[in-house]
């Protein structure tokens, strides 16, 4: 059976439509979980995101996740803004 799901992520409805019979609901669960983790790390609209906390000075570069450190190797450098 094909899988289709729409969830609100990053402030917008995001749809995933999979036509491969071998792909089950767990794959969509993982895809949406990944999108939520990206939002939690990089959103400039969420006060609790890692990027917002770096900008506010409540999180250091050393405390940031590996993904955020890779995206901004010098976390003390330019601030990420909206």
C-alpha positions in Angstrom: 0.0 0.0 0.0 1.2 3.5 -0.8 1.9 5.8 2.2 0.8 9.5 2.4 0.9 11.8 5.4 0.7 15.5 6.1 2.1 16.9 9.3 2.8 20.5 10.5 6.6 20.9 10.7 8.6 24.1 10.6 5.4 26.1 10.7 3.9 24.7 7.5 2.1 21.6 6.4 4.6 19.1 4.9 3.4 16.2 2.8 5.2 13.0 2.1 3.7 10.7 -0.6 5.5 7.4 -1.1 4.4 5.1 -3.9 6.8 2.2 -3.1 4.9 -0.7 -1.7 7.9 -1.8 0.3 8.0 1.5 2.3 5.8 1.4 5.4 4.6 4.0 8.0 7.8 3.7 10.0 9.7 5.3 7.2 7.4 8.3 7.3 7.8 8.4 11.1 11.6 8.6 10.6 11.3 11.3 7.9 9.1 13.5 10.0 11.2 13.0 13.1 14.3 14.1 11.1 12.4 17.3 9.9 11.5 18.1 13.5 15.1 17.6 14.6 16.3 20.0 11.9 13.7 22.5 13.0 14.8 22.1 16.6 18.4 22.8 15.7 18.2 25.4 13.0 15.0 27.4 13.3 15.5 31.1 13.7 11.8 31.4 14.6 11.9 29.1 17.7 13.4 30.6 20.8 14.4 27.1 22.0 16.3 26.1 18.8 20.1 25.7 19.0 20.6 28.5 16.6 18.5 30.9 18.6 20.2 29.8 21.8 23.6 30.4 20.2 22.5 33.9 19.1 21.2 34.6 22.6 24.4 33.4 24.2 22.6 30.7 26.2 24.4 27.9 24.3 28.0 27.8 23.4 29.5 26.3 20.2 31.0 23.5 22.2 27.5 22.7 23.6 25.9 22.7 20.1 25.0 19.5 18.3 27.4 18.1 15.8 25.1 19.1 13.0 25.1 22.8 14.1 28.8 22.8 14.6 29.3 21.4 11.0 27.0 24.1 9.6 28.8 26.8 11.5 32.4 25.7 12.3 33.1 28.9 14.1 30.0 29.3 16.3 31.4 32.5 17.7 31.4 34.0 14.2 28.5 35.7 12.3 25.2 35.4 13.9 22.4 33.4 12.1 19.4 35.6 11.8 16.0 35.6 10.1 
